[in-house]
Amino acid sequence: MIDGFKKVQLMSGTAFVSITSNGLNFNKNVVLKMDRPKFISIYLNDDEKLLAIQRDEEQTGDNVAFVREKTNIANGVRVHNRELERMVEHMMQWDLESHNYRIDGFYDDSAQAMMFDLKQARIFGKENYPKK
């Protein structure tokens, strides 16, 4: 009856990443869309200004731990890597000390990867706090 269809996984809200001076926080919907990957590889496309994370099942040395077995994902998963933060900040000419950025994601099921178009970033939050 529904041959050729794929079941749609519905969620409230969007899958997004927040990029701040304290790291990249992937919200709960990113984790669920990717089916709680143990490890991820992180990719940047300088020309297109894209960030992608791809699911990995095993540690390879050039990927990072993402969801541990008993991790509570209610607040998402944070990846804190100063080099990655600075690479994104430089590529986008952002100021992470002054602003936080939120980017909605798109999940590519065939690649098992979540993609984020950094050109679509929205500033949020930090402007309400005093500068250090």
N, C-alpha and C positions, 0 to 999 in steps of 0.2 A: 504493500500500500504506500509506503513512504520510501521506496527504493530511490537511491540517488541523493537522499537528504542526509544531512549531518545534524545531530542534536546540538542545539545551542545552549551553552552554559550561561544562564542569566545571573547577574549579580546586581546588587544595588550600588550605585556609584560607578566611578571609572577606575581603571588601573592607571596609577601614576607613580612617578618618581619625584621626590623633593630633593633638590641639590642645595646644600648649605655648606657653611664653613666647617660643619661637624660631620660631613659625609653625605652619602646618597642613601635616602630612605625610600625603599620600595614598599608601597602600601600593601595591605592584605590582599587586595584584588590581583595584584601582580603575582604574588606567591600562589594564590589559588589558580589563576589562569595557567600558570606554569606547572601546576600539580606538585607543589612543594619540592623543588629540586634541591638535592643535597649540595651540589656545587654549581657554579655558573662561570662562564667565560664572559668577559666584558670586551666590547668592541667599540671603537670610535671611527666615524667616517668624517674626516676633516672637511672634505669638499662639500658634502651634503649637510654637514652639521647634525649628524645622527649619532645616537648612542643606542647600542643593542646589548642585551644580555641573552645568553643562550644556555639552555639546560645542559648539565653534565652529570653523569651518574657517579663518576669516580674522580678522585683528586689526580690531576695531571702535572702539577707543579706550576702551570701558568694560568690556573683558574683559582677561584676563591670559594671557601665554604659559604653556604647560603642558609639552608634550613637544617638545623640539627633535629634529631628524632623527636625530642620532647619540647621543641621550641614553641612558645605561645606566639602565634602570628597576629594577634589582635591589633598590634601597633605596626605591623609590617616587619621588614627586615632591613637593618642598617648595614651598609658597607662603608667602612671608614678606611680610606686610603688617601693620604695627603697628596701623593703623586697624581692619582686619578683626579682628585678635586682640582688641583692646579692645572692639569691638562685641559679639563673642561673649561675652567675659568679663563685660561689663556685663549683657547680656541674660540670661545664665545665673546671674549672681551667683557666679561662680567666682573663684578666686585662682590665676592662672596662674604666679605666682612660687612658690607652694607646691605646686601639683599639676599633673600632666599628665592629659589626658583622652583616652580612646579610645572611638570610636563606630563601630559596624558600619553598613555602608551597604546600600541596596537600589537596584538599577539598574532604571530605567524605560526600557525599550527604545523605546517610542513617543515619549518626550520626549527621548531620548538624554541622560538626566540621572541622576546618582547622588544619592540622598537620604540624609540622616543625621538621625535623630531625636535631638537633643541631650539630651532628657530621659532617654535610655537610656545616657548616658555612664558609663564606668567609670574610676575614678581608677587611675593606675599610675605606678610608677617614681620620681618625684621625691622622695617621702618618705624614700627611702634616702640622699639626698644632703644634705650640710650646707647650711643657708641662707646666702645671701650677706650 
